[in-house]
Amino acid sequence: MRIRSFRGDKYQADAGLINGKRLRQVFNSKKAAETWLRAQKETKRKFRLGLRALDVDQAADALAGLQILDGRATLVDAARFWKEHHKHESTRKLEDTITAFIAHLSARDSRKRYIDSMEDTLLAFKREIGNVTLADCSIERIREWLSKPEWSKATFRNRRRELSVFFNWCFEAQGYIGLNPVARISSPKLRDRQITVLKPEQAKELLNGVHGRDRAYFALSLFSGLRANELDRLVWDDLKLERGFIEVLGENAKSGSRRLIKIQSNLLAWLKPLVQSAAEPIFRGDKYELIRRACAACGLEEWPQNVCRHSFGSYHLAHFRDMNETAMQMGHTSTSMLFRHYREVVTVEDAARYWAIMPESKAEGH
């Protein structure tokens, strides 16, 4: 690029080749030629960078991107980050990926209840945000879906956990995405809930007020600490009465691990008159009606959640004074749950009365 005199009092500016064409122009003053030449230098630079090929929408998009970055990074930095974290597989549709994930859970023999819960949550998520690509499942979108005003903190935590399992599978196991977006969303802290237990008198009234299968069910609930879903899968053959323990098979346990529960003397006394054939389930019937009969037997208007299991944990810990043993009987992997919820809930005297609850001289059978 240069300027030279042209026909005495004029100046010719030569910008050289731009996009294959030589650009020259004559001006009345040297200053005007210099101004034009500077403009051509910028034009030439844009051609060299390919910017002149941008259409209006692309240019507007680039400008908006720069405003979002606000000087904290360049467009090149942003593009590299996007490419690193949005792999080709992230264009997979959400619905297809959910179907593949549910198939994966089934193939590895996950519990039906767990699979159904995961599927319900994922399909509800898909219905609301649409059948978008995995790349479009942004942190902001997920957080907005989780932050429903009608949901409790516990519901938020549960739905967040299920989404996290799904997106972590997409990230680590399949490589569909470059990160788990849910990992960046924190869970709200829950207050420890005060547990409810039955008083020894209520437990005694309950067992004396129900009959047959109901009695076997609640005797086990009160004196073995089985979870409700574990008890629902129990058959009489799992009760090794002569050997003094209950066998919870791995496929029936929440943790997936087999455990043995000691049969206390009062539990044995309640169960012996009720024994049925080995393959018979402990309980078979309507759970709603079962709870209604239980409330009537011990004078409760409403049935507190997990009240029998909470009663077992509280009275077992207070009576036997062995946190590790109580945790093991209940199927906890550590004593932290007991430490938070069951310490000093009941008195030692009430615990002694609880474990002394025995059937009357002739316990009713079937």
Residue frames as qw, qx, qy, qz and C-alpha x, y, z in Angstrom:
[[0.000, 0.888, 0.460, 0.000, 0.00, 0.00, 0.00],
 [0.448, -0.190, 0.051, 0.872, 1.36, 3.38, -1.01],
 [0.204, 0.899, 0.298, -0.247, 0.54, 6.98, -2.01],
 [0.516, -0.055, 0.335, 0.787, 2.14, 8.80, -4.91],
 [0.156, 0.528, -0.012, -0.835, 1.73, 12.15, -6.67],
 [0.445, 0.411, 0.759, 0.240, -0.64, 12.06, -9.59],
 [0.279, 0.679, 0.415, 0.537, -0.75, 14.73, -12.33],
 [0.167, 0.521, -0.150, 0.824, 0.80, 17.47, -10.29],
 [0.271, -0.355, 0.372, -0.814, -1.66, 18.43, -7.51],
 [0.860, -0.202, -0.098, -0.458, -3.42, 15.11, -6.94],
 [0.216, -0.455, 0.843, -0.188, -2.56, 11.91, -5.05],
 [0.785, 0.063, -0.499, -0.361, -3.12, 8.32, -5.98],
 [0.526, -0.416, 0.656, -0.346, -3.60, 5.75, -3.20],
 [0.640, 0.243, -0.687, -0.244, -2.78, 2.14, -4.11],
 [0.704, -0.395, 0.403, -0.431, -4.23, -0.48, -1.73],
 [0.074, -0.319, 0.936, 0.132, -2.86, -3.44, -3.67],
 [0.444, -0.113, -0.784, -0.419, -4.90, -6.59, -4.27],
 [0.395, -0.035, 0.624, -0.673, -8.06, -7.14, -2.22],
 [0.707, 0.272, 0.579, -0.303, -10.14, -10.23, -2.98],
 [0.655, 0.221, 0.592, 0.414, -8.27, -10.61, -6.31],
 [0.315, 0.842, 0.295, 0.322, -8.78, -7.03, -7.46],
 [0.479, 0.005, -0.148, 0.865, -6.30, -4.14, -7.45],
 [0.116, -0.885, -0.447, 0.054, -7.75, -1.11, -5.69],
 [0.404, -0.037, 0.013, 0.914, -6.48, 2.37, -6.57],
 [0.020, 0.867, 0.495, 0.051, -8.09, 5.75, -6.17],
 [0.375, 0.339, -0.010, 0.863, -7.13, 9.42, -6.82],
 [0.304, -0.780, -0.470, 0.279, -7.67, 12.15, -4.21],
 [0.203, 0.894, 0.048, 0.398, -7.33, 15.92, -4.15],
 [0.231, -0.812, 0.431, -0.320, -5.30, 15.84, -0.91],
 [0.402, 0.323, -0.831, 0.209, -2.75, 13.55, 0.63],
 [0.303, -0.141, 0.679, -0.654, -4.75, 13.44, 3.88],
 [0.790, 0.174, 0.081, -0.583, -7.83, 12.10, 2.09],
 [0.707, 0.373, -0.591, -0.108, -5.69, 9.46, 0.40],
 [0.130, 0.301, -0.832, 0.447, -4.21, 8.38, 3.74],
 [0.551, -0.024, 0.474, -0.686, -7.69, 8.11, 5.29],
 [0.843, 0.277, -0.178, -0.425, -8.94, 5.97, 2.44],
 [0.539, 0.417, -0.725, 0.099, -5.83, 3.78, 2.59],
 [0.169, -0.243, 0.782, -0.549, -6.31, 3.11, 6.30],
 [0.743, 0.118, 0.266, -0.603, -9.86, 2.00, 5.59],
 [0.791, 0.396, -0.407, -0.228, -8.62, -0.34, 2.87],
 [0.190, 0.408, -0.837, 0.311, -6.08, -1.84, 5.25],
 [0.476, -0.057, 0.653, -0.586, -8.94, -2.81, 7.60],
 [0.814, 0.328, -0.025, -0.479, -10.92, -4.17, 4.65],
 [0.576, 0.478, -0.663, -0.025, -7.95, -6.22, 3.54],
 [0.087, -0.290, 0.840, -0.449, -7.51, -7.59, 7.06],
 [0.675, 0.101, 0.429, -0.592, -11.17, -8.61, 7.16],
 [0.797, 0.415, -0.310, -0.311, -10.88, -10.39, 3.84],
 [0.338, 0.455, -0.803, 0.188, -7.78, -12.19, 5.10],
 [0.237, -0.119, 0.801, -0.536, -9.69, -13.34, 8.20],
 [0.111, -0.286, -0.899, -0.313, -12.78, -14.24, 6.22],
 [0.068, 0.410, 0.577, -0.703, -14.98, -11.76, 8.11],
 [0.313, 0.272, -0.237, -0.878, -16.41, -10.23, 4.94],
 [0.333, -0.073, -0.870, -0.355, -18.03, -13.61, 4.28],
 [0.008, 0.304, 0.793, -0.528, -20.23, -13.24, 7.40],
 [0.117, -0.585, -0.568, -0.567, -23.86, -12.47, 6.73],
 [0.251, -0.580, 0.112, -0.767, -25.86, -10.07, 8.89],
 [0.841, -0.447, -0.136, -0.271, -27.18, -12.82, 11.22],
 [0.862, -0.012, -0.282, 0.422, -23.72, -14.26, 11.77],
 [0.281, 0.434, -0.235, 0.823, -22.29, -10.85, 12.52],
 [0.502, -0.569, 0.027, -0.651, -25.12, -10.13, 14.97],
 [0.928, -0.295, -0.225, -0.018, -24.54, -13.51, 16.62],
 [0.687, 0.179, -0.308, 0.633, -20.82, -12.80, 16.99],
 [0.033, -0.525, 0.172, -0.833, -21.60, -9.42, 18.55],
 [0.734, -0.505, -0.073, -0.449, -24.08, -10.96, 20.99],
 [0.915, -0.110, -0.298, 0.249, -21.51, -13.59, 21.92],
 [0.438, 0.335, -0.301, 0.778, -18.91, -10.94, 22.68],
 [0.348, -0.556, 0.090, -0.749, -21.40, -9.11, 24.87],
 [0.890, -0.378, -0.182, -0.178, -22.17, -12.29, 26.82],
 [0.821, 0.039, -0.292, 0.489, -18.46, -13.00, 27.33],
 [0.247, -0.963, -0.059, -0.092, -17.98, -9.40, 28.46],
 [0.202, 0.825, -0.485, 0.210, -14.23, -9.51, 27.97],
 [0.686, -0.482, 0.517, -0.171, -13.76, -12.59, 30.17],
 [0.635, -0.057, 0.709, 0.301, -12.93, -14.79, 27.17],
 [0.181, 0.363, -0.488, -0.773, -12.73, -14.59, 23.41],
 [0.814, 0.243, -0.027, -0.527, -15.17, -16.13, 20.96],
 [0.596, 0.399, -0.696, -0.015, -12.44, -18.62, 20.07],
 [0.055, -0.235, 0.830, -0.502, -12.14, -19.63, 23.75],
 [0.630, 0.102, 0.396, -0.660, -15.90, -20.08, 23.95],
 [0.785, 0.365, -0.321, -0.384, -16.01, -22.12, 20.75],
 [0.396, 0.370, -0.825, 0.162, -13.22, -24.42, 21.93],
 [0.283, -0.110, 0.743, -0.596, -14.98, -24.99, 25.26],
 [0.749, 0.221, 0.142, -0.609, -18.25, -25.77, 23.49],
 [0.705, 0.401, -0.545, -0.212, -16.56, -28.22, 21.13],
 [0.176, 0.324, -0.866, 0.337, -14.82, -29.98, 24.01],
 [0.275, 0.054, 0.751, -0.598, -17.99, -30.41, 26.05],
 [0.697, 0.401, 0.236, -0.546, -20.50, -30.97, 23.24],
 [0.290, -0.238, 0.851, 0.367, -19.43, -34.06, 21.42],
 [0.330, 0.037, -0.645, -0.688, -21.10, -35.37, 18.29],
 [0.293, -0.292, -0.910, 0.025, -23.09, -37.81, 20.42],
 [0.012, 0.334, 0.509, -0.793, -24.61, -34.92, 22.38],
 [0.371, 0.105, -0.319, -0.865, -26.95, -34.37, 19.43],
 [0.215, -0.222, -0.950, -0.048, -28.76, -37.55, 20.48],
 [0.432, -0.490, -0.244, -0.716, -32.38, -36.94, 21.32],
 [0.310, -0.362, 0.616, -0.627, -33.46, -37.13, 24.94],
 [0.861, -0.013, 0.134, -0.490, -36.24, -39.66, 24.35],
 [0.848, 0.332, -0.413, 0.010, -33.95, -42.15, 22.58],
 [0.267, 0.465, -0.676, 0.506, -31.34, -41.81, 25.29],
 [0.551, -0.282, 0.460, -0.637, -33.88, -42.36, 28.07],
 [0.940, 0.119, -0.093, -0.306, -35.05, -45.54, 26.32],
 [0.685, 0.409, -0.548, 0.251, -31.44, -46.78, 26.11],
 [0.056, -0.457, 0.627, -0.629, -30.82, -45.95, 29.77],
 [0.758, -0.173, 0.294, -0.556, -33.92, -47.81, 30.98],
 [0.926, 0.244, -0.278, -0.082, -32.85, -50.80, 28.89],
 [0.391, 0.496, -0.633, 0.448, -29.44, -50.60, 30.55],
 [0.400, -0.367, 0.545, -0.639, -31.03, -50.67, 34.01],
 [0.915, 0.018, 0.080, -0.396, -33.14, -53.69, 33.06],
 [0.790, 0.409, -0.448, 0.093, -30.13, -55.51, 31.62],
 [0.266, 0.405, -0.690, 0.538, -28.22, -55.16, 34.85],
 [0.508, -0.398, -0.763, 0.025, -31.20, -56.48, 36.86],
 [0.049, -0.167, 0.345, -0.922, -32.02, -53.29, 38.74],
 [0.156, 0.359, 0.815, -0.428, -35.16, -53.47, 40.85],
 [0.109, 0.576, 0.667, 0.461, -38.42, -52.88, 39.01],
 [0.221, -0.873, -0.383, 0.207, -39.44, -50.28, 41.55],
 [0.371, -0.580, 0.205, 0.696, -36.20, -48.38, 40.98],
 [0.281, 0.127, 0.644, 0.700, -36.51, -48.63, 37.20],
 [0.003, 0.737, 0.639, 0.222, -40.12, -47.41, 37.29],
 [0.279, -0.844, -0.193, 0.415, -39.17, -44.45, 39.49],
 [0.354, -0.373, 0.397, 0.760, -36.29, -43.48, 37.20],
 [0.205, 0.338, 0.711, 0.582, -38.46, -43.80, 34.10],
 [0.077, -0.836, -0.543, 0.030, -41.28, -41.72, 35.60],
 [0.289, -0.772, 0.008, 0.566, -38.89, -38.90, 36.49],
 [0.328, -0.229, 0.541, 0.740, -37.04, -38.89, 33.16],
 [0.148, 0.488, 0.727, 0.461, -40.21, -38.97, 31.07],
 [0.133, -0.882, -0.404, 0.204, -41.72, -36.16, 33.16],
 [0.322, -0.613, 0.228, 0.685, -38.56, -34.14, 32.53],
 [0.272, 0.047, 0.683, 0.677, -38.75, -34.86, 28.80],
 [0.084, 0.706, 0.686, 0.153, -42.44, -33.94, 28.59],
 [0.156, -0.889, -0.221, 0.368, -41.78, -30.52, 30.05],
 [0.183, -0.683, 0.356, 0.611, -38.63, -29.47, 28.18],
 [0.710, 0.589, -0.142, -0.359, -39.43, -31.40, 24.99],
 [0.948, 0.040, 0.221, 0.227, -37.54, -34.05, 23.05],
 [0.145, 0.937, -0.309, -0.070, -34.43, -31.88, 22.83],
 [0.743, 0.386, -0.478, 0.265, -30.84, -33.01, 22.30],
 [0.750, -0.427, -0.318, 0.393, -28.62, -33.88, 25.24],
 [0.428, 0.144, -0.050, 0.891, -26.58, -30.75, 24.51],
 [0.209, -0.543, -0.220, -0.783, -29.72, -28.67, 25.04],
 [0.687, -0.596, -0.415, 0.005, -30.23, -30.05, 28.55],
 [0.277, 0.582, -0.326, 0.691, -28.43, -27.13, 30.13],
 [0.289, -0.138, -0.686, 0.653, -27.84, -26.48, 33.80],
 [0.238, 0.039, 0.139, -0.960, -30.32, -23.60, 33.68],
 [0.621, -0.087, -0.484, -0.610, -33.05, -25.75, 32.10],
 [0.597, -0.160, -0.772, 0.150, -32.57, -28.55, 34.61],
 [0.157, -0.103, -0.543, 0.819, -32.50, -26.16, 37.57],
 [0.396, -0.034, -0.074, -0.915, -35.70, -24.50, 36.36],
 [0.676, -0.145, -0.621, -0.370, -37.44, -27.88, 36.09],
 [0.523, -0.151, -0.736, 0.403, -36.34, -28.89, 39.58],
 [0.081, -0.061, -0.388, 0.916, -37.36, -25.59, 41.16],
 [0.313, -0.501, -0.613, -0.524, -41.10, -26.11, 41.08],
 [0.229, -0.428, 0.343, -0.804, -42.78, -24.12, 43.88],
 [0.832, -0.270, -0.048, -0.483, -45.09, -27.02, 44.72],
 [0.843, 0.112, -0.490, 0.192, -42.18, -29.41, 45.30],
 [0.649, -0.755, 0.089, 0.034, -40.71, -29.92, 48.75],
 [0.028, -0.787, 0.612, 0.067, -36.98, -29.90, 49.37],
 [0.611, -0.185, 0.770, -0.011, -37.06, -33.67, 49.67],
 [0.741, 0.551, 0.381, -0.047, -38.76, -33.98, 46.26],
 [0.297, 0.902, -0.303, -0.084, -36.16, -31.62, 44.75],
 [0.288, -0.602, 0.744, 0.034, -33.36, -33.79, 46.16],
 [0.710, 0.084, 0.698, -0.042, -34.93, -37.03, 44.93],
 [0.668, 0.714, 0.207, -0.037, -35.60, -35.77, 41.40],
 [0.119, 0.884, -0.447, -0.073, -32.14, -34.19, 41.25],
 [0.491, -0.415, 0.765, 0.043, -30.53, -37.48, 42.29],
 [0.750, 0.328, 0.574, 0.001, -32.39, -39.42, 39.59],
 [0.505, 0.862, -0.031, -0.034, -31.47, -36.91, 36.88],
 [0.135, -0.801, 0.580, 0.064, -27.86, -36.98, 38.05],
 [0.676, -0.136, 0.721, 0.064, -27.71, -40.78, 37.74],
 [0.703, 0.603, 0.376, 0.024, -29.03, -40.53, 34.17],
 [0.343, 0.922, -0.179, 0.034, -26.72, -37.73, 33.02],
 [0.369, -0.669, 0.641, 0.068, -23.74, -39.31, 34.74],
 [0.764, 0.126, 0.623, 0.115, -24.41, -42.48, 32.73],
 [0.572, 0.803, 0.154, 0.065, -24.53, -40.33, 29.57],
 [0.033, 0.925, -0.377, 0.039, -21.22, -38.72, 30.57],
 [0.349, -0.594, 0.725, -0.016, -19.04, -41.41, 32.11],
 [0.688, 0.026, 0.725, -0.017, -20.42, -44.68, 30.77],
 [0.652, 0.581, 0.476, 0.102, -21.42, -43.62, 27.24],
 [0.403, -0.240, 0.257, 0.845, -19.43, -40.48, 26.47],
 [0.234, 0.714, 0.591, 0.293, -22.48, -38.79, 24.97],
 [0.062, -0.966, -0.075, -0.241, -21.76, -35.50, 26.75],
 [0.510, 0.488, -0.421, 0.570, -18.65, -33.81, 28.11],
 [0.007, 0.185, -0.629, 0.755, -19.95, -33.26, 31.65],
 [0.224, -0.518, -0.823, 0.058, -22.84, -34.06, 33.97],
 [0.040, -0.542, -0.100, -0.833, -24.86, -30.82, 34.13],
 [0.640, -0.648, -0.327, -0.250, -26.68, -31.87, 37.31],
 [0.734, -0.182, -0.336, 0.561, -23.38, -32.00, 39.22],
 [0.223, 0.249, -0.079, 0.939, -23.35, -28.19, 39.13],
 [0.469, -0.533, -0.225, -0.667, -26.76, -27.98, 40.86],
 [0.069, 0.207, -0.789, 0.574, -26.60, -28.20, 44.65],
 [0.443, -0.464, -0.749, -0.165, -29.23, -29.95, 46.76],
 [0.337, -0.676, 0.113, -0.646, -31.09, -28.08, 49.50],
 [0.164, 0.182, -0.849, 0.468, -30.28, -29.14, 53.03],
 [0.592, -0.455, -0.528, -0.406, -33.10, -30.96, 54.79],
 [0.368, -0.525, 0.486, -0.595, -33.94, -30.63, 58.41],
 [0.178, 0.044, -0.974, 0.130, -33.80, -33.88, 60.37],
 [0.590, -0.366, -0.311, -0.649, -37.37, -35.04, 60.91],
 [0.387, -0.316, 0.692, -0.521, -38.47, -36.18, 64.34],
 [0.372, -0.013, -0.888, -0.269, -39.38, -39.84, 64.11],
 [0.675, -0.284, 0.134, -0.668, -42.53, -41.34, 65.60],
 [0.237, 0.136, -0.957, 0.097, -42.58, -44.59, 67.57],
 [0.665, -0.450, -0.448, -0.393, -45.34, -46.64, 69.14],
 [0.379, -0.553, 0.547, -0.501, -45.47, -46.73, 72.91],
 [0.020, 0.152, -0.985, 0.076, -45.09, -50.23, 74.36],
 [0.421, 0.310, 0.671, -0.526, -48.81, -50.25, 75.25],
 [0.574, 0.564, -0.106, -0.584, -49.74, -49.33, 71.67],
 [0.303, 0.418, -0.823, -0.237, -47.51, -52.05, 70.25],
 [0.154, 0.030, 0.948, -0.276, -49.15, -54.60, 72.56],
 [0.511, 0.459, 0.409, -0.601, -52.65, -53.41, 71.63],
 [0.467, 0.544, -0.453, -0.529, -51.73, -53.63, 67.96],
 [0.214, 0.258, -0.936, -0.110, -50.59, -57.25, 68.14],
 [0.186, 0.209, 0.881, -0.381, -53.52, -58.33, 70.28],
 [0.438, 0.529, 0.281, -0.670, -55.98, -56.46, 68.08],
 [0.545, 0.503, -0.467, -0.482, -55.02, -58.02, 64.74],
 [0.848, -0.078, 0.491, -0.184, -55.18, -61.64, 63.64],
 [0.887, 0.314, 0.311, 0.136, -53.59, -64.25, 61.38],
 [0.665, 0.415, 0.136, 0.605, -51.51, -62.80, 58.57],
 [0.045, -0.898, 0.000, -0.438, -51.90, -59.30, 59.99],
 [0.684, -0.710, 0.166, 0.000, -50.41, -60.42, 63.29],
 [0.857, -0.028, 0.215, 0.468, -47.43, -62.10, 61.61],
 [0.430, 0.686, 0.130, 0.572, -46.84, -58.99, 59.52],
 [0.188, -0.886, 0.091, -0.414, -46.84, -56.56, 62.45],
 [0.828, -0.519, 0.150, 0.153, -44.88, -58.86, 64.76],
 [0.770, 0.167, 0.191, 0.586, -42.12, -58.89, 62.16],
 [0.205, 0.798, 0.104, 0.557, -42.45, -55.16, 61.57],
 [0.439, -0.856, 0.085, -0.260, -42.13, -54.35, 65.27],
 [0.741, -0.572, 0.348, 0.055, -39.49, -56.85, 66.35],
 [0.836, 0.090, 0.326, 0.433, -37.27, -57.45, 63.30],
 [0.127, -0.706, 0.164, 0.677, -36.81, -53.97, 61.80],
 [0.479, 0.251, 0.682, 0.492, -37.51, -55.15, 58.26],
 [0.145, 0.229, -0.193, -0.943, -38.27, -52.45, 55.73],
 [0.657, 0.340, 0.361, -0.568, -41.82, -52.53, 54.37],
 [0.672, 0.539, -0.358, -0.361, -40.69, -53.50, 50.86],
 [0.154, 0.380, -0.907, 0.100, -38.44, -56.24, 52.29],
 [0.403, 0.061, 0.773, -0.486, -41.32, -57.63, 54.32],
 [0.689, 0.430, 0.036, -0.582, -43.59, -57.57, 51.27],
 [0.609, 0.483, -0.594, -0.207, -41.23, -60.01, 49.52],
 [0.177, -0.378, 0.853, -0.315, -40.75, -62.33, 52.49],
 [0.788, -0.104, -0.482, -0.369, -42.07, -65.91, 52.48],
 [0.787, -0.559, 0.152, -0.214, -42.24, -68.25, 55.46],
 [0.939, 0.101, -0.086, 0.318, -39.24, -70.19, 54.24],
 [0.339, 0.658, -0.253, 0.623, -37.13, -67.05, 54.83],
 [0.494, -0.663, 0.289, -0.483, -37.94, -67.31, 58.55],
 [0.626, 0.186, -0.733, 0.190, -35.50, -69.83, 59.99],
 [0.587, -0.658, 0.034, -0.470, -37.33, -70.13, 63.31],
 [0.945, -0.290, -0.085, 0.125, -35.44, -73.18, 64.56],
 [0.718, 0.175, -0.093, 0.667, -32.09, -71.55, 63.75],
 [0.333, -0.703, -0.318, 0.542, -33.06, -68.21, 65.20],
 [0.140, -0.414, 0.224, 0.871, -32.71, -65.84, 62.25],
 [0.570, 0.713, 0.325, -0.246, -34.52, -64.28, 59.29],
 [0.539, -0.084, 0.497, 0.675, -32.76, -64.42, 55.93],
 [0.351, 0.825, 0.115, -0.428, -33.14, -61.34, 53.75],
 [0.767, 0.224, 0.408, 0.441, -31.91, -62.28, 50.29],
 [0.311, -0.280, 0.212, 0.883, -29.84, -59.79, 48.31],
 [0.019, 0.324, 0.609, 0.723, -32.51, -59.40, 45.64],
 [0.316, -0.733, -0.584, -0.147, -35.02, -58.45, 48.36],
 [0.476, -0.588, -0.233, 0.611, -32.79, -56.04, 50.31],
 [0.188, 0.968, 0.086, -0.144, -32.59, -52.32, 49.61],
 [0.212, -0.782, 0.505, 0.297, -28.79, -52.43, 49.61],
 [0.764, 0.459, -0.404, -0.207, -28.73, -55.52, 47.41],
 [0.220, 0.427, -0.827, 0.292, -26.76, -57.38, 50.10],
 [0.714, -0.320, -0.610, -0.125, -27.94, -60.48, 51.93],
 [0.072, -0.458, 0.564, -0.683, -28.30, -60.10, 55.67],
 [0.510, -0.301, -0.803, 0.066, -29.43, -62.19, 58.64],
 [0.321, -0.548, 0.137, -0.760, -31.70, -60.73, 61.30],
 [0.131, 0.048, -0.896, 0.421, -31.73, -62.24, 64.76],
 [0.515, -0.494, -0.523, -0.466, -35.13, -63.47, 65.92],
 [0.147, -0.368, 0.560, -0.728, -35.69, -62.19, 69.46],
 [0.003, -0.126, -0.961, 0.246, -37.50, -64.46, 71.92],
 [0.367, 0.439, 0.468, -0.673, -40.71, -62.45, 71.92],
 [0.467, 0.445, -0.403, -0.649, -40.85, -62.41, 68.11],
 [0.223, 0.132, -0.957, -0.131, -40.43, -66.19, 68.06],
 [0.160, 0.269, 0.825, -0.470, -43.31, -66.54, 70.50],
 [0.449, 0.503, 0.143, -0.725, -45.60, -64.45, 68.30],
 [0.425, 0.452, -0.578, -0.530, -44.66, -66.26, 65.07],
 [0.083, -0.155, 0.984, -0.019, -44.73, -69.94, 66.11],
 [0.426, 0.372, 0.743, -0.357, -48.52, -70.29, 66.24],
 [0.454, 0.708, 0.061, -0.538, -48.87, -68.55, 62.87],
 [0.217, -0.403, 0.752, 0.474, -46.50, -70.60, 60.68],
 [0.781, 0.474, 0.133, -0.383, -47.73, -71.49, 57.20],
 [0.909, 0.210, 0.243, 0.266, -46.23, -73.45, 54.32],
 [0.593, -0.325, 0.201, 0.709, -42.74, -72.50, 53.17],
 [0.308, 0.252, 0.459, 0.794, -43.66, -70.74, 49.92],
 [0.096, -0.833, -0.538, -0.090, -46.53, -68.71, 51.39],
 [0.215, 0.543, -0.124, 0.802, -45.88, -64.96, 51.60],
 [0.178, -0.185, -0.641, 0.723, -46.01, -63.42, 55.05],
 [0.285, 0.531, 0.394, -0.694, -48.70, -61.04, 53.90],
 [0.106, 0.187, 0.718, 0.662, -50.97, -61.07, 50.89],
 [0.001, 0.735, 0.661, -0.150, -53.77, -58.55, 50.69],
 [0.145, 0.848, 0.214, 0.463, -54.72, -54.88, 50.51],
 [0.477, 0.047, -0.381, 0.791, -52.14, -52.65, 52.24],
 [0.211, -0.406, -0.009, -0.889, -54.65, -49.85, 52.73],
 [0.762, -0.432, -0.295, -0.381, -57.00, -52.19, 54.57],
 [0.764, -0.091, -0.467, 0.435, -54.08, -53.61, 56.57],
 [0.232, 0.185, -0.289, 0.910, -53.17, -50.15, 57.86],
 [0.471, -0.431, -0.154, -0.754, -56.81, -49.33, 58.56],
 [0.837, -0.356, -0.410, -0.069, -57.08, -52.43, 60.75],
 [0.617, 0.013, -0.411, 0.671, -53.82, -51.53, 62.51],
 [0.053, -0.355, 0.119, -0.926, -55.05, -48.01, 63.32],
 [0.679, -0.436, -0.242, -0.539, -58.26, -49.41, 64.74],
 [0.834, -0.191, -0.478, 0.198, -56.35, -51.95, 66.86],
 [0.564, -0.184, -0.346, 0.728, -54.11, -49.43, 68.64],
 [0.096, -0.842, -0.432, 0.309, -56.32, -46.34, 68.56],
 [0.283, -0.337, 0.265, 0.858, -54.50, -44.21, 65.98],
 [0.477, 0.720, 0.249, -0.438, -56.32, -41.87, 63.60],
 [0.584, 0.744, -0.309, -0.105, -53.40, -41.85, 61.14],
 [0.951, -0.131, 0.080, 0.267, -50.57, -44.30, 60.62],
 [0.133, -0.881, 0.344, 0.297, -47.17, -42.59, 60.99],
 [0.718, 0.592, -0.362, -0.052, -44.73, -43.36, 58.18],
 [0.619, 0.337, -0.647, 0.291, -42.37, -46.25, 59.00],
 [0.493, -0.651, 0.261, -0.515, -43.59, -46.23, 62.60],
 [0.973, -0.228, 0.035, -0.032, -42.89, -49.95, 63.20],
 [0.782, 0.332, -0.180, 0.496, -39.33, -49.78, 61.82],
 [0.042, 0.685, -0.275, 0.673, -38.67, -46.60, 63.81],
 [0.743, -0.548, 0.149, -0.355, -40.00, -48.33, 66.92],
 [0.973, -0.010, -0.084, 0.215, -37.69, -51.30, 66.36],
 [0.563, 0.499, -0.232, 0.617, -34.61, -49.11, 65.85],
 [0.211, -0.696, 0.240, -0.643, -35.31, -46.91, 68.86],
 [0.816, -0.465, 0.171, -0.297, -36.16, -49.69, 71.31],
 [0.948, 0.128, -0.134, 0.259, -33.42, -52.03, 70.05],
 [0.421, 0.564, -0.301, 0.643, -30.76, -49.37, 70.49],
 [0.373, -0.641, 0.274, -0.613, -32.02, -48.33, 73.93],
 [0.910, -0.322, 0.113, -0.233, -32.32, -51.92, 75.16],
 [0.957, 0.068, 0.015, 0.283, -29.26, -53.66, 73.70],
 [0.265, -0.902, 0.199, 0.276, -26.99, -50.59, 73.73],
 [0.582, -0.191, 0.586, 0.530, -25.06, -51.67, 70.65],
 [0.356, 0.698, -0.056, -0.619, -25.26, -49.18, 67.79],
 [0.119, 0.412, -0.791, -0.437, -23.36, -51.43, 65.36],
 [0.164, 0.166, 0.971, -0.043, -25.66, -54.37, 66.05],
 [0.354, 0.630, 0.475, -0.502, -28.80, -52.25, 65.63],
 [0.287, 0.654, -0.350, -0.606, -27.50, -50.83, 62.35],
 [0.026, 0.233, -0.927, -0.294, -26.66, -54.30, 61.05],
 [0.262, 0.350, 0.871, -0.223, -30.09, -55.68, 61.97],
 [0.350, 0.727, 0.295, -0.511, -31.79, -52.78, 60.19],
 [0.720, 0.437, 0.391, 0.372, -29.61, -53.09, 57.08],
 [0.057, 0.989, -0.099, -0.097, -27.84, -49.73, 57.48],
 [0.794, 0.418, -0.206, 0.390, -24.36, -49.49, 56.01],
 [0.321, 0.308, -0.441, 0.779, -23.19, -47.25, 58.87],
 [0.293, -0.521, -0.689, 0.411, -24.33, -45.98, 62.26],
 [0.086, 0.026, 0.022, 0.996, -24.75, -42.37, 61.12],
 [0.403, -0.406, -0.499, -0.651, -28.51, -42.77, 60.55],
 [0.620, -0.501, -0.587, 0.143, -28.97, -44.21, 64.04],
 [0.420, -0.203, -0.284, 0.838, -26.84, -41.46, 65.56],
 [0.073, -0.155, -0.174, -0.970, -28.94, -38.74, 63.94],
 [0.520, -0.289, -0.378, -0.709, -32.42, -40.18, 64.49],
 [0.768, -0.312, -0.538, -0.152, -32.57, -42.83, 67.17],
 [0.416, 0.083, -0.599, 0.679, -30.38, -41.76, 70.10],
 [0.014, -0.169, -0.558, 0.813, -32.31, -40.98, 73.29],
 [0.387, -0.207, -0.445, -0.781, -35.69, -41.21, 71.53],
 [0.774, -0.423, -0.356, -0.309, -37.04, -43.71, 74.09],
 [0.401, -0.680, 0.513, -0.337, -36.16, -44.56, 77.66],
 [0.185, 0.296, -0.935, 0.065, -34.40, -47.71, 78.79],
 [0.376, 0.104, 0.751, -0.533, -37.46, -48.59, 80.90],
 [0.685, 0.449, 0.079, -0.568, -39.82, -48.34, 77.92],
 [0.460, 0.496, -0.695, -0.244, -37.40, -50.40, 75.85],
 [0.075, -0.153, 0.951, -0.258, -37.45, -53.19, 78.45],
 [0.540, 0.308, 0.546, -0.562, -41.26, -53.19, 78.40],
 [0.595, 0.545, -0.289, -0.515, -41.28, -53.23, 74.59],
 [0.400, 0.391, -0.821, -0.110, -39.08, -56.32, 74.34],
 [0.181, -0.015, 0.895, -0.407, -41.15, -58.04, 77.01],
 [0.646, 0.224, 0.030, -0.729, -44.33, -57.89, 74.91],
 [0.078, -0.110, 0.984, 0.118, -45.39, -61.50, 74.61],
 [0.496, -0.226, -0.567, -0.617, -48.55, -63.19, 73.33],
 [0.632, -0.340, 0.357, -0.598, -51.16, -64.18, 75.83],
 [0.593, -0.238, 0.760, -0.121, -51.45, -67.80, 76.89],
 [0.610, 0.320, 0.697, 0.198, -53.07, -68.79, 73.58],
 [0.053, 0.474, -0.293, -0.828, -52.06, -66.65, 70.65],
 [0.721, 0.491, 0.317, -0.372, -54.56, -66.79, 67.83],
 [0.531, -0.089, 0.673, 0.507, -53.49, -68.57, 64.70],
 [0.127, 0.162, 0.610, 0.765, -54.87, -68.27, 61.19]]
